[in-house]
Amino acid sequence: MTEGAPVERAVLLVAHVGRPDAVEAAREAAERLLEAGLAVHATEVEAKALELPDVQVVAGDEAASEGCELALVLGGDGTLLRAAELARDPGIPLLGVNLGHVGFLAEAEREELGGLISRVVARDYTVEERMTIDVTVQVGGEQVASTWALNEASVEKAARDRMLEVVAEVDGRPLSRWGCDGVVCATPTGSTAYAFSAGGPVVWPEVEALLMIPISAHALFSRPIVVSPSSRLAVEVQSDTPEGVLWVDGRRTWPLPAGARVEVCRGGIPVQLARLHQAPFTDRLVRKFELPVRGWRGAAAFRRDQ
């Protein structure tokens, strides 16, 4: 490279290649970025689906984000969670375009794609950090797995016909024994995902905390709990119970034999999310879940006070 020459700007493109609308949107995004003078990187899976000659194909997930300033993600929350696996370690932000159902982590809808690309080119966005969790699995006192999650780690029963017997632990002390379908350990970001479906509380993303939510527990005390981000959660699969299974962000899984122990703590590396809008989280919650707010008079009262 010639001294003083501008550094090439590049964007990683991640799309749900199983959906024709996502492939079409990804092609449009790639063409617009290339026209603006930015390089477009894609994994072999995306590149094959897009069939664009100027897209730079990256072999191997570990190198996917190398040299990129942002990951543009087209799909639902599942696609964004896959992109997080590519973008977390190098620390590049994720910018999601929702082509799924709820798309809680996405920042824009399909019809906003043109304006979104213009703002990417102009670097007209902010970046916020989202807390992650680190997860380990121990069997017989030996660590057999280590991973991380943006949303949640869930210990679940593997057999439909029997409950899973577990003991939950917080900061090295036993909390309760549950016969249950499972236990979800989640981040504030994950509070609107599986944890929400399991009956957990919605936690605003700027709140730093860890959540533990039992699923269909047969116990007197089976309430969701919210603890300090410095706490350490653990779920022990009891020796007299069928085998369980660990799911991480609904994407990665490990078997949990009787006696297995799953530990969860605050993650060492956060995930970066690019934001185009500064709307409060309350507005996102209302819009994504289509919550009924008819009859609210706060806006009129606010205007009168100004």
Buried (B, 14 or more C-beta within 10 A) or exposed (E): EEEEEEEEBBBBBBBBBEBEEBBBBBBBBBBBBBEBEBBBBBBEEBBEBBEBEEBBEBEEEEEBBEBBBBBBBBBBBBBBBBBBBBBBEBEBBBBBBBBBEBBBBBBBEBEBBEEBBEBBBEEEBEBEBBBBBBBBBBBEEEEBBEBBBBBBBBBBBBEEEEBBBBBBBBEEEEBBBBBBBBBBBBBBBBBBBBBBEBBBBEBEBEEEBBBBBBBBBEEEEBBBBBBEBEBBBBBBBBEEBBBBBBBBBBBBEBBBBBBBBBBBBBBEEBBBBBEBEEEEBEEBBBEBEEEEEEEEEEEEEEEEEE
